[in-house]
Amino acid sequence: MTLHAALCVERAPFRLDIDFTSAPGEVIALLGPNGAGKTTALRALAGLTPLTGGAIRLGENTWDAPPSVFIPAERRQVGVVFQDYLLFQHLSALDNVAFGLRARGMRRAAARERAAAWLDRVGLSEFAQSGPRELSGGQAQRVALARALATEPHLLLLDEPLAALDASTRLQVRADLAHHLRGYTGHTVLVTHDPLDAMVLADRLIILENGAIVQEGSPTEIARRPRSDYVANLVGLNLFRGTATGTEIAVDAGGTLTGSEPASGRVFAAFSPTAVGLHLTQPTGSPRNAWPVTVAGFEQHANTTRVRLDGAPPVLADITPAAVAELRLQPGMRLWAALKATEIHVYPA
């Protein structure tokens, strides 16, 4: 069954107006800055926020089509995993997983039997009688996932499911979640702020800004061709708009870049901060782009230092600690940036 979600929710002054479809087994990630409409979209799909326009249809079933149709949350075949899991503190892990089954009318023994099978699937059989306070964050997340999937929902909604985990736990739970999603034949919609979660878990990314879709595609397509500053920051690229004439690109933010392939008209030019070299004097040789810059600031990122540079155009550069020491990097310092033409990816704006 195909999921068709035309979601229009108006709550002045905000308006969400997005439209997407999902194939069975597909995982869609909604990303965007705070206030973009991600949570509103998730609440609308769950039946917690009624639409003011549009429709939600799963196969032949209509869940919401104002003003005549609205199926409440408890009658939709939806499973939800929240950021803080929302496990019932007075119930064991087993009874938490069995709760949705019991709410749908399954007898207690049968519900507990299916819940036990799901706890085994997520590797928590030995914690069946443990209370939520006795579980680690990763274990609680897996109980919440088992509870959501035990009812065999047609739609699984994941609201920042890994946000509350520490870095070491997050790595393992992300891998576990990816494994379980590969075996799930329903539709999954994931809301996250973490690009790595989205890239690992999702088949398709939908980028929201101000209640509208600004870009949509596979993780590879999004990472290769960002179309907004938010997406460029998300995937860690320098992104510029400009006008191309042959291999020359007049950048809107100032300056000119030279690419390796000819183009014409309005374009985007994207390149990695690792492709930008920094020099004390004007470089000679192979780089076809070199321009003066001023160090605006820098910060440590794992094994590299990210340098913010003012210039025409302004750029981000990732350099090694050894390069920082060699350049004796300081805010306000004047340098030269260098970039090979072959490192610039140019595509229509």
C-alpha positions as CSV (number, residue, x, y, z in Angstrom):
1,M,0.0,0.0,0.0
2,T,1.3,3.4,-0.9
3,L,1.2,6.2,1.6
4,H,0.2,9.6,0.2
5,A,0.6,12.5,2.6
6,A,-0.6,15.9,1.5
7,L,-0.2,17.8,4.8
8,C,-1.6,21.2,5.2
9,V,-1.8,22.6,8.7
10,E,-2.4,26.3,9.4
11,R,-1.7,27.7,12.8
12,A,-1.1,31.4,12.4
13,P,1.4,32.7,11.6
14,F,2.8,29.2,10.7
15,R,1.7,27.1,7.8
16,L,2.8,23.6,6.9
17,D,2.2,22.7,3.3
18,I,4.0,19.6,2.0
19,D,3.2,16.7,-0.2
20,F,5.0,13.3,-0.5
21,T,4.4,9.6,-1.2
22,S,6.1,6.6,0.3
23,A,6.4,3.1,-1.0
24,P,6.2,0.0,1.3
25,G,9.4,-0.6,3.2
26,E,10.7,2.9,2.4
27,V,12.3,5.0,5.2
28,I,11.8,8.8,4.8
29,A,13.7,11.3,6.9
30,L,12.4,14.8,7.5
31,L,15.1,17.3,8.2
32,G,15.1,21.0,8.7
33,P,16.0,23.8,11.2
34,N,13.9,24.3,14.3
35,G,10.5,25.6,13.4
36,A,10.6,24.1,9.9
37,G,7.5,21.9,10.5
38,K,8.9,18.5,11.1
39,T,7.1,17.8,14.4
40,T,3.9,19.2,13.0
41,A,4.1,16.8,10.1
42,L,4.7,13.9,12.4
43,R,1.8,14.8,14.7
44,A,-0.5,15.1,11.6
45,L,0.5,11.6,10.4
46,A,-0.1,10.2,13.9
47,G,-3.5,11.8,14.2
48,L,-2.6,14.1,17.0
49,T,-2.9,17.3,14.9
50,P,-5.8,17.4,12.4
51,L,-5.2,18.7,8.9
52,T,-6.7,21.9,7.8
53,G,-6.3,20.9,4.2
54,G,-4.9,18.1,2.0
55,A,-5.3,14.4,2.9
56,I,-3.6,11.4,4.3
57,R,-4.3,8.1,2.5
58,L,-2.8,4.7,3.0
59,G,-3.8,2.5,0.1
60,E,-7.6,2.7,-0.1
61,N,-7.9,4.0,3.4
62,T,-8.3,7.7,4.1
63,W,-7.2,8.8,7.6
64,D,-7.7,12.5,7.2
65,A,-9.4,14.6,4.6
66,P,-10.9,17.8,6.0
67,P,-13.6,18.7,6.5
68,S,-15.4,15.3,6.2
69,V,-12.9,12.6,7.3
70,F,-10.8,12.3,10.4
71,I,-9.6,8.9,11.9
72,P,-8.4,9.5,15.5
73,A,-4.9,8.4,16.5
74,E,-6.1,5.3,18.4
75,R,-7.8,3.9,15.2
76,R,-4.8,4.4,12.9
77,Q,-2.3,1.6,12.5
78,V,0.6,3.7,13.6
79,G,3.5,3.0,15.8
80,V,5.5,5.9,17.4
81,V,8.9,6.0,19.0
82,F,9.5,9.3,20.9
83,Q,12.8,11.0,21.7
84,D,12.4,10.3,25.5
85,Y,10.7,6.9,24.8
86,L,7.7,7.5,27.1
87,L,7.8,4.0,28.6
88,F,5.3,3.4,31.4
89,Q,7.3,3.6,34.6
90,H,4.9,1.2,36.5
91,L,5.2,-1.5,33.9
92,S,8.0,-4.0,33.2
93,A,9.7,-4.0,29.8
94,L,7.5,-7.0,28.8
95,D,4.3,-5.3,29.7
96,N,5.4,-2.1,28.1
97,V,5.8,-4.0,24.8
98,A,2.5,-5.8,25.4
99,F,0.6,-2.6,26.1
100,G,-0.4,-1.7,22.5
101,L,-1.5,-5.2,21.8
102,R,-3.7,-5.3,24.9
103,A,-5.1,-1.9,23.9
104,R,-6.2,-3.4,20.6
105,G,-8.1,-6.2,22.4
106,M,-5.5,-9.0,22.4
107,R,-5.8,-11.4,25.4
108,R,-3.2,-10.9,28.1
109,A,-1.4,-14.3,27.6
110,A,-1.2,-13.9,23.8
111,A,0.0,-10.2,24.1
112,R,2.7,-11.2,26.6
113,E,3.8,-14.0,24.3
114,R,4.2,-11.7,21.3
115,A,5.9,-9.1,23.5
116,A,8.4,-11.7,24.7
117,A,9.2,-12.6,21.0
118,W,9.8,-8.9,20.2
119,L,12.1,-8.5,23.2
120,D,14.0,-11.4,22.0
121,R,14.3,-9.9,18.5
122,V,15.8,-6.7,20.0
123,G,18.1,-8.7,22.2
124,L,16.5,-7.9,25.6
125,S,14.9,-11.2,26.7
126,E,16.8,-11.1,30.0
127,F,15.3,-7.7,30.8
128,A,11.7,-8.7,30.3
129,Q,10.8,-8.2,34.0
130,S,13.0,-5.0,34.4
131,G,11.4,-1.7,35.0
132,P,12.3,1.3,32.8
133,R,14.5,2.8,35.5
134,E,16.6,-0.3,35.4
135,L,17.3,0.0,31.7
136,S,20.1,2.0,30.0
137,G,19.2,4.6,27.4
138,G,19.9,2.2,24.6
139,Q,17.9,-0.6,26.2
140,A,14.9,1.8,26.8
141,Q,15.1,2.9,23.1
142,R,14.9,-0.8,22.0
143,V,12.0,-1.5,24.2
144,A,10.2,1.5,22.8
145,L,10.9,0.3,19.2
146,A,9.7,-3.2,20.1
147,R,6.5,-1.7,21.6
148,A,5.9,0.3,18.4
149,L,6.5,-2.6,16.0
150,A,4.7,-5.3,18.1
151,T,1.3,-4.1,16.9
152,E,2.5,-4.6,13.2
153,P,1.7,-0.9,12.3
154,H,1.4,0.2,8.6
155,L,3.2,3.4,9.5
156,L,6.2,3.8,12.0
157,L,7.0,7.3,13.2
158,L,10.4,8.0,14.8
159,D,10.7,11.3,16.6
160,E,14.5,12.0,17.2
161,P,14.8,8.4,18.4
162,L,18.5,8.6,19.1
163,A,18.8,12.1,20.5
164,A,18.8,11.2,24.1
165,L,21.7,8.7,23.8
166,D,25.4,9.3,24.5
167,A,27.8,9.1,21.6
168,S,29.1,5.5,22.3
169,T,25.6,4.1,22.8
170,R,24.2,6.0,19.8
171,L,26.6,4.2,17.4
172,Q,25.4,0.7,18.4
173,V,21.7,1.6,18.6
174,R,21.8,3.3,15.2
175,A,23.2,0.1,13.7
176,D,20.5,-2.0,15.5
177,L,17.8,0.4,14.4
178,A,19.0,0.2,10.7
179,H,18.9,-3.6,11.0
180,H,15.3,-3.6,12.2
181,L,14.1,-1.1,9.7
182,R,15.5,-3.2,6.8
183,G,13.1,-6.0,7.9
184,Y,10.1,-3.7,8.3
185,T,7.7,-3.8,5.4
186,G,5.6,-0.8,6.4
187,H,6.3,2.9,5.9
188,T,8.8,4.7,8.2
189,V,9.0,8.5,8.7
190,L,12.0,9.7,10.7
191,V,12.4,13.2,12.2
192,T,16.0,14.0,13.1
193,H,18.4,16.9,13.4
194,D,21.4,14.6,12.9
195,P,22.6,14.2,9.3
196,L,24.4,11.0,10.1
197,D,21.2,9.4,11.5
198,A,19.4,10.4,8.3
199,M,22.2,9.2,5.9
200,V,22.5,5.8,7.6
201,L,18.8,5.1,8.2
202,A,16.8,6.7,5.4
203,D,16.2,5.8,1.8
204,R,15.0,9.3,1.0
205,L,15.5,12.7,2.6
206,I,13.0,15.5,2.6
207,I,14.3,18.9,3.7
208,L,11.8,21.3,5.2
209,E,12.3,25.0,5.7
210,N,9.5,27.4,6.8
211,G,6.8,24.7,6.4
212,A,7.7,23.8,2.8
213,I,9.8,21.2,1.0
214,V,13.0,22.8,-0.3
215,Q,14.8,19.7,-1.5
216,E,14.1,16.0,-1.8
217,G,16.1,13.0,-2.9
218,S,18.4,10.1,-1.9
219,P,21.1,10.8,0.7
220,T,23.7,10.7,-2.0
221,E,21.8,13.2,-4.2
222,I,21.3,15.6,-1.3
223,A,24.9,15.4,-0.2
224,R,26.2,15.9,-3.8
225,R,23.8,18.7,-4.8
226,P,22.7,20.8,-1.8
227,R,20.2,23.6,-2.8
228,S,20.2,25.7,0.3
229,D,22.6,27.0,2.9
230,Y,20.9,24.8,5.5
231,V,21.6,21.6,3.5
232,A,25.1,22.7,2.7
233,N,25.8,23.1,6.4
234,L,24.1,19.8,7.1
235,V,26.4,17.9,4.7
236,G,29.5,20.0,5.4
237,L,30.0,21.7,2.1
238,N,30.8,25.2,0.9
239,L,27.9,26.3,-1.3
240,F,27.6,29.4,-3.6
241,R,25.1,30.7,-6.1
242,G,26.4,32.5,-9.1
243,T,26.2,33.0,-12.8
244,A,28.3,30.8,-15.1
245,T,29.9,31.8,-18.4
246,G,31.9,28.9,-19.7
247,T,34.1,27.7,-16.8
248,E,34.0,31.1,-15.0
249,I,31.4,31.6,-12.2
250,A,30.6,35.1,-11.0
251,V,29.7,34.3,-7.3
252,D,26.8,36.3,-5.8
253,A,28.7,36.5,-2.5
254,G,31.7,38.2,-4.3
255,G,34.6,37.0,-6.4
256,T,34.9,34.5,-9.2
257,L,35.5,30.8,-9.3
258,T,36.9,28.7,-12.1
259,G,35.4,25.3,-12.6
260,S,36.6,22.4,-14.7
261,E,33.5,22.0,-16.9
262,P,31.7,24.7,-18.9
263,A,28.2,25.9,-17.8
264,S,25.8,28.7,-18.6
265,G,23.4,30.7,-16.5
266,R,22.4,30.5,-12.9
267,V,24.3,27.7,-11.1
268,F,25.3,26.4,-7.7
269,A,29.0,25.7,-7.0
270,A,29.8,23.3,-4.1
271,F,33.0,22.0,-2.7
272,S,34.3,20.4,0.5
273,P,36.2,22.5,3.1
274,T,38.9,19.8,2.9
275,A,39.5,20.9,-0.7
276,V,40.6,24.5,0.4
277,G,44.3,25.0,0.9
278,L,45.7,27.9,3.0
279,H,49.0,29.6,2.2
280,L,51.0,32.5,3.7
281,T,51.7,33.9,0.2
282,Q,50.0,33.7,-3.1
283,P,50.3,30.1,-4.4
284,T,51.7,29.2,-7.8
285,G,51.3,26.0,-9.7
286,S,48.3,23.7,-10.2
287,P,45.4,25.5,-8.3
288,R,43.4,27.6,-10.7
289,N,41.6,29.5,-7.9
290,A,43.5,31.6,-5.5
291,W,42.2,34.6,-3.6
292,P,43.1,36.6,-0.4
293,V,41.2,35.8,2.8
294,T,41.1,36.9,6.4
295,V,40.8,34.4,9.3
296,A,37.4,35.1,11.0
297,G,37.7,32.3,13.5
298,F,38.4,28.6,13.9
299,E,37.3,25.6,16.0
300,Q,38.5,22.0,16.5
301,H,36.5,19.2,14.8
302,A,37.9,15.7,15.7
303,N,41.3,15.5,14.0
304,T,40.9,18.7,11.9
305,T,40.5,22.4,12.5
306,R,37.7,24.2,10.7
307,V,38.6,27.8,9.7
308,R,36.1,30.5,8.8
309,L,37.6,32.8,6.2
310,D,36.3,36.2,5.1
311,G,37.0,37.0,1.5
312,A,35.5,37.1,-2.0
313,P,34.0,34.5,-1.7
314,P,34.1,33.7,2.1
315,V,34.8,30.0,2.7
316,L,35.2,27.3,5.3
317,A,38.5,25.3,5.2
318,D,39.4,22.1,7.1
319,I,43.1,21.8,7.9
320,T,45.2,19.5,10.0
321,P,46.7,20.5,13.4
322,A,50.1,20.4,11.8
323,A,49.0,23.1,9.3
324,V,47.6,25.2,12.1
325,A,51.0,25.1,13.8
326,E,52.9,25.8,10.5
327,L,50.7,28.8,9.6
328,R,50.6,30.0,13.3
329,L,46.9,30.6,12.7
330,Q,45.4,33.6,14.5
331,P,42.1,35.5,14.1
332,G,42.5,38.5,11.8
333,M,45.4,36.9,10.0
334,R,45.6,37.4,6.2
335,L,46.2,34.4,4.1
336,W,45.6,33.0,0.6
337,A,43.0,30.4,-0.2
338,A,43.6,27.9,-3.0
339,L,41.2,25.6,-4.7
340,K,41.6,23.3,-7.7
341,A,39.0,23.6,-10.4
342,T,38.4,19.9,-10.4
343,E,37.2,20.1,-6.7
344,I,34.2,22.3,-7.6
345,H,30.9,20.6,-8.4
346,V,28.8,22.9,-10.6
347,Y,25.0,22.3,-11.3
348,P,22.0,24.3,-12.3
349,A,20.4,26.5,-9.7
